[in-house]
Amino acid sequence: MQAQPERSMPKISLGIGSLLFALLLAVMVEPQFAQYLPQGYAIGAAALVALLFVFSVALHEVAHALVAHSYGARVREIALTLFGGHTTYEGPRLEPRRSMVISLSGPATNAVLALALTGLTKLMTAALWEGGSAAVLMIILACQLSATLNWALAIFNILPGLPMDGGRALESFLRACGVNASRATIATGWAGRVIAVGVVAVPLVMGLAREDMPSPVWVVWSLLIAFSLFQGASAAIASARVLEGAEMLHLSHVSRKIRPLESAGSVGQEMAYLERGGLYADFSGAILAPGADVGAAPADYPVQAILTPVVRAVTLEGRPEGRELLAAMQAEESPAYLVRNDSGEFSNVIFAEDVARALNDHG
């Protein structure tokens, strides 16, 4: 069977949530335009703002993808979602400086777009004074608000907490300063949680101080955004704690000694090892354990006569430890993994349940 060619272009997806947000944005800004434009043009201006916003978010993610690709990463997906978008890429672990550039490329793109839209607004305003129409005013107002939204996107995304781009940049900066990667993620994740709470708390406090509370629509929308941010920050913290625990995964802690079946002797010769619950591995990668009747077996019996298959294991190449061990296990899931010694013989077995227990104990 011929192998399928690997995807050279990333998957690009436009979620229904992104379209719903664009529709909601148009509904929310249309009354603002209705103060200056006839009804039809006000609706057109609102629709143009919604389209420009989706375009701005898309360019934000494309900027991440292009910079990541330039650094040798393989971009897997560019997705637009209800609360913005995300870009998924993989490749060799990047040095902190390059990770910072990738993270900040998105907000920088929004800042450039804001400047471009502001410049376009000024040009069209001059044309309006020379005898423009309602259509020209519609475009001017839409570009003006879109410039403001792009500034908001740029500023919001550089806030120093995960899952915002600024949080990822700060995380990379902390790593560059020598902070453990997991600790850096946990710190910026907590900063993201604080920011998520602030998204709701700050407008409410300011509204109370001015006796001008935000509209119910804005309150609900800020709650949804805060929930998404808090959830993203919490997921980053949980992942970092798993990776922090992975750094403690050493073969001596999570593996059990095992003997190659082909080099085993008789029951009598192996009795001490069998009584300790010793494990064996055959050439196919099957893990075998002694049965309950070990003591009743004649001493000259071959060991394989009293062994019972327990599970089939996957062979791990090399002797991975820490994050490399966890990554190897995630790449090929199995209940057990065999490790070879320097002579190429099976010497240890790692059970997935032992690794999970070690990670849980750490957490």
KEKE-3310 file (N, C-alpha, C; in steps of 0.2 Angstrom, whole numbers, plus 5000, padded with zeros to 4 digits):
npx = (5004:5003:5011:5003:5005:5013:5005:5008:5003:4995:4981:4967:4954:4938:4928:4911:4909:4917:4910:4898:4902:4906:4894:4887:4896:4893:4879:4880:4887:4880:4870:4878:4883:4871:4868:4874:4872:4861:4849:4851:4865:4871:4869:4877:4890:4892:4892:4904:4913:4913:4917:4930:4936:4936:4945:4956:4959:4962:4974:4982:4984:4990:5002:5008:5010:5018:5030:5033:5035:5046:5056:5058:5048:5034:5019:5003:4990:4978:4967:4951:4941:4928:4932:4943:4957:4969:4985:4993:5008:5023:5039:5057:5062:5061:5073:5072:5072:5067:5055:5048:5048:5039:5027:5025:5023:5010:5002:5009:5006:4992:4994:5001:4990:4981:4987:4987:4974:4970:4977:4971:4958:4961:4964:4952:4944:4948:4944:4930:4927:4929:4918:4911:4901:4887:4891:4905:4907:4902:4912:4923:4919:4918:4931:4938:4933:4937:4951:4952:4948:4958:4969:4965:4965:4979:4984:4977:4982:4995:4996:5003:5000:4996:4982:4986:4996:5006:5008:5014:5026:5032:5034:5043:5053:5056:5061:5073:5080:5084:5074:5066:5057:5044:5040:5040:5029:5019:5019:5016:5004:4996:4996:4988:4976:4973:4972:4961:4951:4951:4946:4932:4930:4937:4929:4917:4920:4924:4913:4904:4910:4908:4895:4889:4885:4891:4882:4871:4874:4887:4892:4889:4896:4909:4910:4910:4922:4931:4930:4934:4948:4952:4950:4959:4971:4972:4972:4985:4993:4990:4996:5009:5012:5011:5022:5032:5032:5036:5049:5055:5055:5064:5072:5076:5066:5054:5054:5054:5065:5069:5070:5077:5068:5074:5087:5084:5085:5082:5068:5072:5085:5080:5073:5074:5073:5060:5052:5052:5043:5048:5050:5048:5053:5049:5055:5046:5041:5032:5027:5030:5024:5027:5017:5004:5008:5022:5030:5027:5032:5043:5060:5068:5061:5058:5058:5049:5038:5030:5026:5016:5008:5007:5005:5007:5021:5028:5043:5055:5066:5083:5087:5076:5072:5064:5056:5058:5055:5041:5036:5039:5031:5018:5018:5017:5005:5004:5001:5013:5031:5046:5063:5080:5096:5114:5119:5109:5099:5083:5081:5073:5056:5043:5029:5014:5005:5012:5020:5010:5005:5017:5017:5005:5008:5017:5010)
npy = (4994:5011:5024:5038:5055:5067:5081:5096:5109:5119:5114:5123:5131:5137:5141:5139:5146:5158:5164:5167:5175:5186:5190:5194:5204:5213:5216:5222:5234:5241:5250:5261:5266:5270:5282:5291:5287:5283:5269:5258:5259:5260:5247:5241:5246:5240:5227:5227:5230:5218:5209:5214:5212:5198:5196:5202:5194:5183:5186:5189:5176:5170:5177:5172:5158:5160:5165:5155:5145:5150:5148:5134:5126:5115:5119:5115:5118:5131:5140:5148:5153:5154:5164:5170:5164:5151:5144:5130:5121:5111:5105:5105:5110:5127:5140:5152:5165:5165:5159:5170:5179:5173:5173:5186:5191:5190:5200:5211:5212:5215:5228:5234:5233:5241:5254:5255:5255:5267:5276:5274:5279:5293:5297:5294:5303:5315:5314:5314:5327:5333:5331:5318:5303:5295:5282:5283:5289:5278:5268:5275:5276:5263:5258:5266:5262:5248:5250:5254:5242:5233:5239:5236:5222:5220:5226:5218:5206:5206:5206:5200:5186:5168:5162:5171:5179:5188:5182:5170:5175:5181:5169:5163:5172:5171:5158:5161:5168:5158:5152:5137:5128:5122:5129:5142:5142:5139:5150:5160:5156:5157:5171:5173:5168:5178:5189:5185:5186:5199:5204:5204:5210:5223:5231:5231:5237:5250:5254:5255:5265:5276:5276:5271:5257:5243:5237:5223:5214:5216:5213:5199:5195:5198:5189:5177:5178:5179:5167:5158:5162:5159:5145:5142:5146:5138:5125:5126:5127:5115:5106:5110:5106:5092:5090:5095:5085:5075:5077:5072:5058:5045:5030:5022:5024:5021:5010:4992:4978:4966:4950:4942:4930:4920:4918:4912:4900:4884:4880:4878:4885:4898:4900:4909:4922:4920:4919:4932:4937:4939:4946:4942:4943:4939:4936:4942:4953:4951:4951:4941:4932:4923:4909:4904:4892:4891:4885:4872:4867:4856:4856:4855:4859:4869:4887:4893:4885:4888:4900:4914:4924:4941:4955:4963:4972:4988:4992:5003:5014:5017:5024:5033:5046:5057:5071:5066:5052:5053:5059:5049:5039:5045:5046:5033:5024:5012:4998:4994:4996:4991:4991:4992:4986:4991:4980:4977:4969:4965:4974:4981:4985:4996:5000:5008:5012:5013:5024:5034:5034:5039:5052:5057:5056:5066:5077)
npz = (5000:4996:5004:5011:5005:5015:5022:5015:5016:5029:5039:5037:5046:5048:5061:5067:5078:5076:5065:5072:5081:5073:5068:5080:5084:5073:5076:5088:5085:5076:5080:5084:5072:5066:5071:5062:5049:5036:5037:5029:5026:5038:5042:5032:5036:5048:5045:5037:5047:5054:5045:5043:5055:5057:5046:5051:5063:5056:5049:5060:5065:5054:5053:5064:5060:5048:5053:5062:5053:5046:5055:5054:5059:5058:5052:5057:5059:5056:5064:5066:5079:5091:5101:5095:5088:5084:5081:5077:5078:5075:5079:5081:5097:5100:5103:5116:5112:5098:5100:5107:5097:5088:5096:5097:5085:5080:5088:5083:5070:5071:5076:5065:5055:5061:5060:5046:5043:5050:5042:5030:5033:5035:5022:5015:5022:5018:5005:5007:5011:4999:4993:4995:4996:5005:5005:5006:5018:5026:5024:5029:5043:5046:5044:5054:5066:5065:5065:5078:5085:5081:5087:5100:5099:5098:5110:5120:5117:5120:5134:5149:5151:5151:5141:5131:5119:5124:5136:5132:5126:5138:5145:5137:5139:5152:5152:5145:5154:5163:5170:5175:5163:5165:5177:5172:5164:5173:5181:5172:5168:5180:5180:5169:5174:5183:5175:5168:5177:5179:5167:5169:5182:5181:5172:5178:5191:5187:5181:5192:5199:5190:5190:5179:5172:5163:5148:5148:5138:5135:5148:5148:5137:5141:5152:5146:5138:5149:5155:5145:5144:5157:5158:5147:5153:5165:5159:5153:5165:5171:5161:5162:5175:5173:5164:5172:5182:5173:5171:5182:5180:5180:5174:5184:5193:5188:5181:5180:5183:5171:5163:5148:5140:5132:5138:5150:5163:5171:5182:5194:5194:5192:5203:5215:5209:5203:5214:5219:5211:5198:5181:5164:5146:5130:5113:5105:5112:5122:5138:5152:5167:5182:5186:5198:5204:5206:5216:5216:5204:5196:5199:5187:5177:5162:5163:5155:5155:5166:5165:5162:5149:5151:5146:5130:5125:5119:5111:5117:5109:5113:5129:5135:5146:5158:5150:5138:5139:5142:5131:5121:5125:5124:5110:5105:5111:5124:5136:5142:5141:5133:5137:5131:5136:5135:5127:5119:5124:5131:5146:5155:5160:5158:5165:5160:5170:5181:5178:5177:5190:5196:5191:5196:5210:5211:5207)
capx = (5000:5007:5010:5000:5010:5012:5002:5013:5000:4992:4974:4964:4947:4934:4923:4905:4909:4920:4905:4893:4905:4906:4887:4886:4899:4889:4873:4882:4890:4876:4867:4883:4883:4864:4868:4877:4871:4855:4848:4855:4872:4873:4870:4883:4896:4892:4894:4911:4917:4913:4922:4937:4938:4938:4951:4962:4961:4965:4981:4986:4986:4994:5008:5011:5011:5023:5036:5035:5038:5053:5061:5059:5042:5029:5012:4998:4983:4977:4959:4947:4936:4923:4936:4949:4960:4975:4989:4996:5014:5027:5046:5062:5061:5064:5076:5067:5071:5063:5048:5046:5046:5033:5022:5023:5021:5002:5000:5012:5002:4987:4996:5002:4984:4978:4990:4985:4967:4970:4980:4966:4953:4963:4964:4945:4941:4950:4940:4924:4927:4929:4911:4910:4894:4886:4895:4912:4906:4901:4919:4927:4917:4920:4939:4940:4931:4941:4957:4952:4948:4965:4973:4962:4968:4986:4985:4975:4986:5002:4995:5008:4998:4993:4985:4988:5003:5011:5010:5019:5032:5035:5036:5050:5058:5058:5066:5079:5083:5086:5069:5063:5051:5037:5039:5039:5022:5015:5019:5012:4997:4993:4995:4983:4970:4972:4969:4954:4946:4951:4942:4925:4930:4938:4924:4911:4922:4924:4906:4901:4913:4906:4888:4887:4886:4891:4876:4870:4877:4894:4894:4889:4902:4916:4910:4912:4929:4935:4929:4939:4955:4954:4951:4966:4977:4972:4975:4992:4996:4990:5000:5016:5013:5013:5029:5037:5033:5040:5057:5057:5054:5070:5071:5077:5061:5047:5054:5055:5069:5066:5075:5075:5066:5079:5093:5082:5087:5077:5064:5077:5090:5077:5068:5074:5070:5053:5048:5051:5039:5052:5046:5052:5051:5051:5058:5041:5039:5027:5029:5027:5025:5026:5010:5003:5011:5029:5033:5025:5035:5049:5066:5072:5057:5060:5055:5043:5032:5026:5025:5009:5008:5003:5004:5012:5024:5031:5050:5058:5073:5087:5085:5073:5070:5061:5051:5058:5051:5034:5035:5039:5025:5013:5019:5014:5002:5004:5001:5020:5036:5052:5070:5086:5102:5119:5120:5103:5094:5078:5083:5068:5050:5040:5021:5011:5001:5018:5021:5004:5005:5022:5015:5000:5011:5021:5005)
capy = (5000:5017:5029:5045:5060:5072:5087:5102:5115:5118:5114:5130:5130:5143:5138:5142:5151:5164:5167:5169:5181:5192:5192:5197:5211:5218:5218:5227:5241:5244:5256:5267:5269:5272:5289:5295:5285:5279:5262:5253:5261:5258:5239:5239:5248:5235:5221:5228:5229:5211:5206:5216:5209:5191:5196:5204:5188:5178:5189:5188:5169:5169:5179:5166:5153:5162:5166:5148:5141:5152:5145:5127:5122:5113:5122:5110:5120:5138:5139:5154:5151:5159:5169:5172:5159:5148:5141:5124:5120:5107:5104:5105:5115:5133:5144:5157:5172:5163:5158:5176:5182:5170:5175:5193:5192:5191:5207:5216:5212:5219:5235:5237:5234:5247:5260:5255:5257:5274:5280:5274:5283:5300:5298:5294:5308:5321:5313:5315:5334:5335:5329:5311:5301:5291:5276:5284:5289:5271:5265:5279:5274:5256:5258:5269:5257:5242:5252:5253:5235:5230:5241:5232:5215:5220:5227:5213:5200:5206:5205:5195:5179:5163:5159:5177:5179:5191:5177:5165:5179:5181:5162:5162:5177:5168:5153:5163:5170:5152:5149:5130:5129:5121:5134:5148:5141:5139:5157:5164:5153:5161:5178:5173:5168:5185:5193:5183:5189:5206:5206:5205:5214:5230:5235:5232:5242:5256:5256:5257:5271:5281:5275:5269:5250:5241:5234:5216:5211:5217:5209:5192:5193:5198:5183:5171:5178:5177:5159:5155:5163:5156:5138:5141:5147:5132:5120:5127:5125:5107:5103:5111:5101:5085:5090:5095:5078:5071:5079:5067:5051:5041:5023:5018:5025:5019:5003:4985:4973:4960:4945:4939:4923:4915:4917:4910:4893:4880:4883:4878:4890:4904:4901:4915:4927:4919:4920:4939:4940:4942:4946:4940:4946:4935:4940:4946:4959:4949:4951:4935:4932:4917:4908:4903:4886:4890:4881:4865:4865:4852:4861:4854:4861:4875:4892:4895:4881:4890:4908:4916:4931:4947:4960:4964:4979:4992:4993:5010:5014:5021:5024:5039:5048:5063:5072:5062:5046:5054:5060:5043:5035:5048:5045:5026:5022:5005:4997:4993:4998:4987:4995:4987:4988:4992:4974:4976:4964:4968:4974:4984:4986:5002:5000:5015:5013:5015:5031:5038:5034:5043:5059:5059:5057:5072:5082)
capz = (5000:4995:5009:5009:5005:5021:5021:5015:5018:5035:5039:5039:5048:5051:5065:5067:5083:5073:5062:5077:5084:5068:5068:5086:5083:5069:5079:5093:5083:5071:5083:5084:5065:5064:5073:5057:5042:5034:5040:5025:5026:5045:5042:5028:5040:5054:5041:5035:5053:5056:5040:5044:5061:5055:5042:5056:5067:5052:5048:5066:5065:5048:5055:5069:5056:5044:5057:5065:5047:5044:5060:5053:5062:5053:5054:5056:5058:5057:5066:5069:5084:5094:5105:5091:5084:5086:5076:5079:5074:5079:5076:5086:5102:5098:5108:5119:5108:5093:5103:5108:5090:5085:5100:5097:5078:5079:5090:5079:5064:5072:5076:5058:5052:5064:5057:5039:5043:5052:5036:5025:5036:5034:5015:5013:5025:5013:4999:5009:5011:4992:4990:4996:4997:5011:5005:5008:5025:5028:5024:5034:5050:5047:5045:5060:5071:5064:5068:5086:5087:5080:5093:5106:5099:5099:5117:5124:5116:5123:5141:5151:5155:5146:5134:5127:5116:5128:5141:5129:5126:5145:5147:5133:5142:5159:5151:5143:5160:5167:5174:5173:5158:5168:5182:5169:5161:5179:5183:5167:5168:5185:5178:5164:5178:5186:5169:5166:5182:5178:5162:5172:5187:5180:5169:5183:5196:5184:5180:5198:5201:5186:5190:5172:5172:5156:5146:5149:5132:5137:5154:5147:5133:5145:5156:5141:5137:5155:5156:5140:5146:5163:5156:5144:5158:5169:5155:5153:5171:5172:5157:5164:5180:5170:5161:5178:5185:5169:5172:5188:5177:5178:5173:5190:5197:5185:5178:5183:5180:5167:5160:5142:5141:5129:5142:5156:5164:5173:5187:5200:5193:5192:5209:5219:5205:5202:5221:5220:5206:5192:5175:5158:5140:5124:5107:5102:5116:5126:5145:5155:5174:5185:5189:5206:5206:5205:5221:5214:5198:5197:5198:5181:5172:5159:5166:5151:5156:5172:5164:5159:5146:5155:5141:5125:5126:5114:5113:5117:5107:5117:5136:5136:5153:5159:5145:5132:5140:5142:5124:5118:5127:5121:5103:5104:5118:5126:5143:5144:5136:5135:5137:5130:5138:5130:5123:5115:5127:5136:5153:5160:5157:5161:5164:5160:5176:5186:5176:5179:5197:5198:5189:5201:5216:5210:5207)
cpx = (5004:5006:5007:5005:5008:5010:5007:5010:4996:4984:4971:4956:4944:4928:4917:4905:4912:4914:4900:4896:4905:4899:4885:4889:4895:4883:4875:4884:4885:4872:4871:4883:4876:4864:4870:4875:4864:4855:4852:4862:4875:4874:4876:4890:4897:4895:4902:4916:4918:4918:4929:4940:4940:4944:4957:4964:4964:4973:4985:4988:4991:5001:5012:5014:5018:5030:5038:5038:5045:5058:5061:5053:5038:5022:5007:4991:4982:4969:4957:4942:4932:4927:4942:4951:4966:4979:4993:5002:5018:5034:5051:5060:5065:5068:5071:5066:5066:5056:5044:5044:5040:5027:5020:5022:5014:5000:5003:5009:4996:4988:4997:4995:4980:4980:4988:4978:4966:4972:4974:4960:4954:4962:4957:4942:4942:4945:4933:4922:4926:4922:4910:4902:4893:4890:4902:4912:4906:4908:4923:4925:4919:4927:4941:4939:4936:4948:4957:4952:4954:4970:4971:4965:4975:4987:4983:4979:4993:5002:4999:5005:4995:4985:4986:4995:5008:5013:5015:5026:5036:5037:5043:5055:5061:5063:5073:5083:5085:5080:5067:5057:5045:5036:5037:5031:5017:5014:5015:5005:4993:4992:4989:4976:4968:4969:4962:4949:4945:4947:4935:4926:4932:4933:4918:4913:4922:4917:4902:4904:4910:4898:4885:4889:4886:4884:4876:4874:4885:4896:4894:4895:4909:4916:4913:4920:4933:4935:4934:4946:4956:4954:4957:4972:4977:4974:4983:4996:4996:4995:5008:5017:5015:5020:5034:5038:5037:5047:5059:5057:5061:5068:5071:5071:5054:5048:5056:5060:5066:5071:5073:5074:5071:5085:5091:5084:5081:5073:5068:5082:5087:5073:5068:5071:5062:5049:5048:5046:5042:5048:5051:5049:5053:5053:5053:5039:5034:5030:5026:5029:5024:5019:5010:5006:5018:5032:5032:5029:5041:5055:5069:5067:5059:5056:5048:5037:5028:5025:5019:5010:5004:5001:5009:5015:5027:5038:5052:5065:5077:5085:5082:5071:5067:5056:5052:5055:5044:5032:5034:5033:5019:5013:5016:5012:5002:5004:5008:5025:5043:5058:5075:5092:5108:5120:5114:5098:5089:5080:5078:5062:5047:5032:5018:5007:5006:5019:5016:5004:5011:5020:5010:5003:5014:5016:5002)
cpy = (5006:5022:5036:5050:5065:5078:5093:5108:5114:5117:5121:5129:5136:5140:5142:5147:5158:5168:5170:5175:5187:5194:5196:5204:5216:5220:5223:5234:5244:5250:5262:5270:5272:5280:5294:5293:5282:5272:5257:5253:5259:5250:5237:5241:5242:5228:5221:5227:5222:5208:5208:5213:5202:5191:5198:5198:5183:5180:5188:5181:5167:5171:5174:5161:5154:5162:5159:5144:5143:5150:5137:5123:5120:5115:5117:5112:5128:5138:5146:5151:5156:5165:5171:5167:5156:5145:5136:5122:5115:5107:5104:5111:5121:5136:5149:5163:5170:5162:5165:5180:5179:5172:5182:5195:5194:5198:5212:5217:5216:5227:5238:5238:5240:5254:5261:5258:5265:5278:5280:5279:5291:5301:5299:5300:5315:5320:5315:5323:5337:5333:5321:5309:5297:5284:5277:5285:5283:5268:5268:5276:5267:5255:5261:5265:5251:5244:5251:5246:5232:5233:5237:5225:5215:5221:5221:5207:5200:5207:5199:5189:5175:5163:5165:5176:5182:5186:5172:5169:5179:5174:5161:5166:5174:5162:5155:5166:5164:5149:5142:5131:5128:5126:5141:5148:5142:5146:5161:5162:5156:5168:5178:5172:5175:5190:5191:5186:5196:5208:5207:5210:5221:5234:5236:5237:5249:5259:5258:5264:5277:5281:5274:5262:5248:5237:5227:5212:5211:5213:5201:5190:5193:5192:5177:5172:5177:5170:5156:5156:5159:5148:5137:5141:5140:5126:5120:5125:5118:5104:5104:5107:5094:5085:5091:5089:5074:5072:5074:5060:5049:5034:5019:5019:5022:5013:4998:4981:4968:4956:4943:4932:4918:4914:4914:4902:4889:4883:4883:4884:4897:4905:4907:4921:4926:4921:4928:4942:4942:4941:4944:4943:4941:4939:4944:4952:4957:4949:4945:4935:4925:4915:4906:4897:4885:4885:4873:4862:4861:4857:4860:4856:4868:4881:4894:4891:4883:4898:4909:4923:4936:4952:4960:4971:4982:4993:5000:5010:5019:5020:5031:5040:5055:5065:5068:5055:5047:5055:5054:5039:5038:5047:5038:5023:5014:5004:4996:4994:4994:4992:4990:4990:4989:4986:4973:4971:4968:4968:4977:4984:4992:5001:5007:5017:5016:5023:5036:5039:5039:5051:5061:5060:5064:5078:5083)
cpz = (5000:5000:5006:5010:5011:5018:5021:5017:5025:5034:5041:5040:5050:5055:5065:5072:5080:5069:5066:5080:5080:5068:5074:5086:5079:5072:5084:5091:5078:5074:5083:5077:5063:5066:5067:5050:5042:5036:5036:5025:5033:5045:5038:5032:5045:5051:5039:5041:5055:5051:5041:5050:5060:5051:5047:5060:5063:5050:5054:5066:5059:5050:5060:5064:5051:5047:5060:5059:5045:5049:5059:5056:5056:5056:5052:5055:5060:5058:5068:5073:5087:5098:5101:5087:5087:5081:5080:5075:5078:5075:5082:5091:5101:5104:5110:5114:5102:5095:5104:5102:5087:5089:5098:5089:5076:5081:5086:5073:5065:5073:5069:5054:5055:5061:5050:5039:5045:5046:5031:5027:5034:5027:5013:5016:5021:5007:5001:5009:5004:4989:4990:4997:5004:5011:5007:5015:5029:5029:5029:5041:5051:5048:5052:5066:5071:5066:5075:5088:5086:5085:5099:5105:5100:5106:5121:5123:5119:5131:5143:5154:5149:5146:5129:5124:5120:5134:5138:5128:5133:5147:5143:5137:5148:5157:5149:5149:5165:5171:5171:5168:5161:5173:5178:5166:5167:5181:5178:5166:5174:5183:5173:5168:5181:5181:5167:5171:5181:5172:5164:5177:5186:5177:5174:5189:5193:5182:5186:5200:5197:5186:5183:5170:5164:5154:5147:5144:5134:5143:5152:5142:5137:5150:5152:5140:5143:5156:5151:5142:5152:5162:5152:5148:5162:5165:5154:5159:5172:5167:5159:5170:5178:5168:5167:5181:5180:5169:5178:5186:5175:5178:5180:5195:5195:5182:5182:5179:5176:5164:5153:5143:5138:5133:5149:5157:5167:5179:5193:5200:5194:5199:5213:5215:5204:5208:5222:5215:5199:5186:5169:5151:5134:5118:5104:5106:5121:5133:5149:5163:5176:5187:5196:5208:5205:5210:5220:5208:5199:5195:5191:5175:5169:5162:5162:5152:5162:5171:5161:5156:5150:5150:5136:5125:5120:5116:5112:5115:5111:5124:5138:5143:5153:5153:5139:5133:5139:5135:5120:5119:5124:5113:5101:5111:5118:5133:5146:5139:5138:5133:5136:5134:5133:5125:5119:5117:5131:5143:5158:5156:5161:5160:5165:5166:5181:5184:5178:5186:5200:5197:5194:5208:5216:5211:5213)
residu = (MET:GLN:ALA:GLN:PRO:GLU:ARG:SER:MET:PRO:LYS:ILE:SER:LEU:GLY:ILE:GLY:SER:LEU:LEU:PHE:ALA:LEU:LEU:LEU:ALA:VAL:MET:VAL:GLU:PRO:GLN:PHE:ALA:GLN:TYR:LEU:PRO:GLN:GLY:TYR:ALA:ILE:GLY:ALA:ALA:ALA:LEU:VAL:ALA:LEU:LEU:PHE:VAL:PHE:SER:VAL:ALA:LEU:HIS:GLU:VAL:ALA:HIS:ALA:LEU:VAL:ALA:HIS:SER:TYR:GLY:ALA:ARG:VAL:ARG:GLU:ILE:ALA:LEU:THR:LEU:PHE:GLY:GLY:HIS:THR:THR:TYR:GLU:GLY:PRO:ARG:LEU:GLU:PRO:ARG:ARG:SER:MET:VAL:ILE:SER:LEU:SER:GLY:PRO:ALA:THR:ASN:ALA:VAL:LEU:ALA:LEU:ALA:LEU:THR:GLY:LEU:THR:LYS:LEU:MET:THR:ALA:ALA:LEU:TRP:GLU:GLY:GLY:SER:ALA:ALA:VAL:LEU:MET:ILE:ILE:LEU:ALA:CYS:GLN:LEU:SER:ALA:THR:LEU:ASN:TRP:ALA:LEU:ALA:ILE:PHE:ASN:ILE:LEU:PRO:GLY:LEU:PRO:MET:ASP:GLY:GLY:ARG:ALA:LEU:GLU:SER:PHE:LEU:ARG:ALA:CYS:GLY:VAL:ASN:ALA:SER:ARG:ALA:THR:ILE:ALA:THR:GLY:TRP:ALA:GLY:ARG:VAL:ILE:ALA:VAL:GLY:VAL:VAL:ALA:VAL:PRO:LEU:VAL:MET:GLY:LEU:ALA:ARG:GLU:ASP:MET:PRO:SER:PRO:VAL:TRP:VAL:VAL:TRP:SER:LEU:LEU:ILE:ALA:PHE:SER:LEU:PHE:GLN:GLY:ALA:SER:ALA:ALA:ILE:ALA:SER:ALA:ARG:VAL:LEU:GLU:GLY:ALA:GLU:MET:LEU:HIS:LEU:SER:HIS:VAL:SER:ARG:LYS:ILE:ARG:PRO:LEU:GLU:SER:ALA:GLY:SER:VAL:GLY:GLN:GLU:MET:ALA:TYR:LEU:GLU:ARG:GLY:GLY:LEU:TYR:ALA:ASP:PHE:SER:GLY:ALA:ILE:LEU:ALA:PRO:GLY:ALA:ASP:VAL:GLY:ALA:ALA:PRO:ALA:ASP:TYR:PRO:VAL:GLN:ALA:ILE:LEU:THR:PRO:VAL:VAL:ARG:ALA:VAL:THR:LEU:GLU:GLY:ARG:PRO:GLU:GLY:ARG:GLU:LEU:LEU:ALA:ALA:MET:GLN:ALA:GLU:GLU:SER:PRO:ALA:TYR:LEU:VAL:ARG:ASN:ASP:SER:GLY:GLU:PHE:SER:ASN:VAL:ILE:PHE:ALA:GLU:ASP:VAL:ALA:ARG:ALA:LEU:ASN:ASP:HIS:GLY)
# end
